[in-house]
Amino acid sequence: MRNLKLLVIVFSLIFLLLGCNDQKIIENLGFMSVMCFDKASDSDEEKMLVTSTFPSFSDESTSTEIKLDTVAYSKKEAEKQLSAKTEQQIVNGQIRSLIFGEEFASDGINRIIQSVERDREIGSQVKVVVAEGEASAILESIPIESTGNYVDKMLKKDTDKFTIPYADIHHFSRDLLDDGIDPVVPLIGVEGKDVVVKGSALFRGDQYVGNLTIPESKILLLLIGKVKSSDLVVKIPQESGYRNFFFSYNHSKPKVNVKKNGAGIKEIRIHVTMEGALLEDTGSHIKGDSPTNYKEVEKLIDRHLTNEAAKLIEILKEKQADSLGVSRIVRNSVSYGQWKSMKEEDLLEKVPVNISFNVVVRDNGMLQ
Amino acid sequence: MFEKIAPFHLAILIYMIQSGVTFFKLPRMLAVNFGTNGWLMVVIVSFIVMINLLLISLVIRFRVGENVFEIMEGLISVKWMAPFYLLLALTWSLLSILVGKDFISITQVLSFQNTNSTSLFVILMVLVFYLGMKDIYTISKATNIFFILTIGIFFLIIYHIPYTSLERLTPFIFKEGKNTIEGIVQLYTAFLGFEIVLFLFPYVDQSKPKWFRSVYYGHFLTTVVYSVTCFVSYLFFSLNQLKITSYPVLNLIAYIEIELIERIETFVFNLFLIKILVTLVLYLWASSLLLERVIPALSRKQSVAILIITSMLITLNVDVMSEIADWLLVVGFVAAALAIGLPIILLIVIGIRTYRGDHRA
């Protein structure tokens, strides 16, 4: 009996050795931190130019970034080809962001998104970014070693301040597969020698169709959800020059209302209430010592935002990108039968969207 | 005199048997089979299960101090019951082995891709064997510790609340679904495990007259965990995305990323191992009771070993994920039919015996 027990123990211990079967030695791995996708200059439409960077630990003391590129038909194929170009085994578990060149993105990026979602090594919080021009140009302009983290941190800073939309592969594929909304992702670009956040990239389905500047993105964010804290620079033309406001808000909430006439949809009303502080007003001191009139300022900002929002809707209509989720709002207010019949229509074009703002200036800062 | 399972521990035991590997796929199954707002179906099917539990409670109320075997053998002799017992034992041990295989196959999606799945499976079976050969009171005690270790995972769902949106839920109910009937069967099998209580009750501390309530409490806990998870999945994923995501619950866990730690799904998934272990062990335990009734000479160790080896041999070639899913559907369907049929048969037997007058009702 004792022998049997011993046998079982030895047997189990041998089985425990199975844990050593799948080994991954860090020194031999090349952790990709970022992948850039561009259209290959080749004549072949399907081909793409994939650029990636990863740290090289070949020298013990210093870690340097290596940049490699390759031309391939698919993401996985590109990974294998990149791997063939170095002594390291390329792995993608540490990937932080996917950067798509404008031209590549306008052909549709679903094949890449699907591939990343299917890949078990890659987590779902991988950022999706569109780059103005060539995506690989971004990598060249980033000064420091850790390229992937740089883009990631830069985007995080801005999404935290609600200046650009947050987009990772989960968000992208969620909105792509939702029949009521189109995805929006951040847009970055190169200015001079620096990488800058440019605004947001609009998609129709999985195809990049247009972009928004940062002020426009801020308004889009106000319309699609709660904003915790952000700020606006409002420029109001006056008799001479401009009156500048700096409105920092920390509470904003859109309220959606669907007006129907009979079975059809008459219009969608979005009413945004926001509350915040007025931190700059170049108008008041021009006039001298008169205190800032709250009500007047509120009205001015209201009107400004309403105009801007109307312009934004025009842009979306022109690009046919339903980033606002107009179809979704309609879907959630009609019966299933109605939705099925109107699903294919261009609801963004057909349904008028009426936007109003209610700005509350909570305080004026340290001056009256 | 052996120790008895307290009602509180029975509730935990029921919850731990019920929640199994199907949990990981549940939101997708709902999305595919029921379409929009499929999470509501969890609540509906949970009610059907409640009716099933009611039947079992009736068996226990009318049994007059007998266990399941004694009820059956009061009408039909052991000799004639033997094939039925064996069939039952085989179904349940097959179910348990298939659930284990399913778990291993998901493990291999996440890690150990290059390792032979059979060898991983053997390790799991060694664990199952060691727990399975203990008496039910010990298993119940172990289950309680496992429960404390794993229940915390459920609260990870709080992390996802900022990423959810009611707008994704849509106002449509059960639209764009594919196969409602298959969906209900699959969902029913996700709740299976409660039927083991038919064999458990002789071991439960029955000094409190309302002890059967704890079975409902256990089932209620399962319903809460299932429906909340599915509800959040419907808010977190869009419907079409949910339909193509293999393991939405794993994706949910994988989405959690804090400064300190990321990709926790590989860790959390392995915690589920001990949850699966309970399901496996309890099914094998019930099967071994049945086997020992047919061949009383067998010791617990021998019967558990026989059952494990037989079922492993039967499912030897079943190691591809789609094959496992097919087998699970069939065996799960049989097990679901048994869960409903068994208490009904027992009630009929009790009825006949009362009518004959050899059973003082």
HADDOCK unambig.tbl for C-alpha pairs under 7 A between the chains (distance, minus, plus):
assign (segid A and resid 15 and name CA) (segid B and resid 123 and name CA) 6.93 0.50 0.50
assign (segid A and resid 21 and name CA) (segid B and resid 115 and name CA) 6.43 0.50 0.50
assign (segid A and resid 22 and name CA) (segid B and resid 112 and name CA) 5.83 0.50 0.50
assign (segid A and resid 22 and name CA) (segid B and resid 114 and name CA) 6.23 0.50 0.50
assign (segid A and resid 22 and name CA) (segid B and resid 115 and name CA) 6.93 0.50 0.50
assign (segid A and resid 120 and name CA) (segid B and resid 110 and name CA) 6.33 0.50 0.50
assign (segid A and resid 123 and name CA) (segid B and resid 254 and name CA) 6.50 0.50 0.50
assign (segid A and resid 123 and name CA) (segid B and resid 263 and name CA) 6.59 0.50 0.50
assign (segid A and resid 124 and name CA) (segid B and resid 254 and name CA) 6.99 0.50 0.50
assign (segid A and resid 124 and name CA) (segid B and resid 255 and name CA) 5.79 0.50 0.50
assign (segid A and resid 125 and name CA) (segid B and resid 255 and name CA) 6.54 0.50 0.50
assign (segid A and resid 174 and name CA) (segid B and resid 237 and name CA) 5.94 0.50 0.50
assign (segid A and resid 174 and name CA) (segid B and resid 238 and name CA) 5.36 0.50 0.50
assign (segid A and resid 174 and name CA) (segid B and resid 241 and name CA) 5.96 0.50 0.50
assign (segid A and resid 177 and name CA) (segid B and resid 238 and name CA) 6.65 0.50 0.50
assign (segid A and resid 177 and name CA) (segid B and resid 240 and name CA) 5.52 0.50 0.50
assign (segid A and resid 177 and name CA) (segid B and resid 241 and name CA) 5.76 0.50 0.50
assign (segid A and resid 178 and name CA) (segid B and resid 238 and name CA) 5.39 0.50 0.50
assign (segid A and resid 178 and name CA) (segid B and resid 239 and name CA) 6.76 0.50 0.50
assign (segid A and resid 178 and name CA) (segid B and resid 240 and name CA) 6.46 0.50 0.50
assign (segid A and resid 332 and name CA) (segid B and resid 170 and name CA) 5.48 0.50 0.50
assign (segid A and resid 332 and name CA) (segid B and resid 171 and name CA) 5.72 0.50 0.50
assign (segid A and resid 336 and name CA) (segid B and resid 172 and name CA) 6.06 0.50 0.50
